[in-house]
Amino acid sequence: MIKGKIAVRKNDAVMNSLIRRANVKRQTDYTARIKLKDDQFRAMDIATKQQELDRLHAANVHGGGLDAIRFNRMNVLKELVAKYKK
C-alpha cells in the first residue's frame, strides 16, 4: 500500500515538473515576442523621427530658414535620434 502512494507521488512530481517546464517555455516565448514587437515599434518610431529631421534639414538648406518652433523641434529630434543611436 505504501508503494502505491509513493508511485503516485512520483508521477505527480513528474507531471508537475513537466507542467512547470511548459509554463516557463511559454512565458519565455511570450516575453521574446513582446520584446521583438517593442523593438520593432521603437525602430519604426526612430526612423520616422529621422525622416522628419531630414525634412527639416532640407527645408533649412533649400528654403529661407526655419522659424523658432521648427528650429526647436529640429533640436529635440537631434537629441532623440542621437540618444537612440548610442
N, C-alpha and C positions, 0 to 999 in steps of 0.2 A: 504494500500500500504506500509506503514511503517512496519507493522507486517511482511510482506513477506521478506523485506530486512533484518530484524533482524533475522528471522528464517534462512535465507541463511547464514548470517554471523556466527550464532551459529553452523550450520552444517559445515561450512568451518573451524571454530575453532576446532571442534571435530575431523574432518578429519586431520587437521594439527597436532594436538596433537597425534593422532594415528600413523601418519607417523613418527613424531619425535621419539616416543617411539620405533617404529620398527627399526629406524635408530640407536638409542642408543644401542638397544639389539644386532643388527647385528655387530656394532663396538666393543662391549664388547666381543662377541663371537670370533670375528676375533683376537682381542688382546690376548685373552686367548689361542687360537690356536698357535699364533706366539710365545707366551711366553713358552708354552709347547714344541714346536719344538726347541726353543733356549736352554731350559733346557736339553732336551734330547741330543742335539748335544754337549753341554758343558760336560755333564756326560760321554758321549762316548769319548770325547777328553781326559778328565782326566783319564779315565780307560786305554786308550791307553798309556798315559804318565806313568801311574803307572806300566803297564806291561813292558815298556821299562826300567824303573828304576829297577824293579825286575830282569830283564835280566842282567843289568849292575852289580847289587849287586852279582848275582850268578857268573858272569864272574870274578869278583874281588875275591870272596871267593874261587872258584874252579880253577881258572886259575892262570896265572903268574902275575896278576895285570892289571892295566889299563894304557894306555898311557895318555898323557896330555889332548888330545881332548876329549876322552871318560870320563875322570875324571871330566873335566869342564862341560860336558853335564849332568853327573850324579848330580852335584851340582845344576845346573839350574833346572833339573827335581824335585829335592828335594824341592826347593823353590816353584815351581809352584804347586806341589801336596799339600804341606803344606798350601799354601795360600788358595787353594780351599776348603780344609777340615776344615778350621777355621769357 
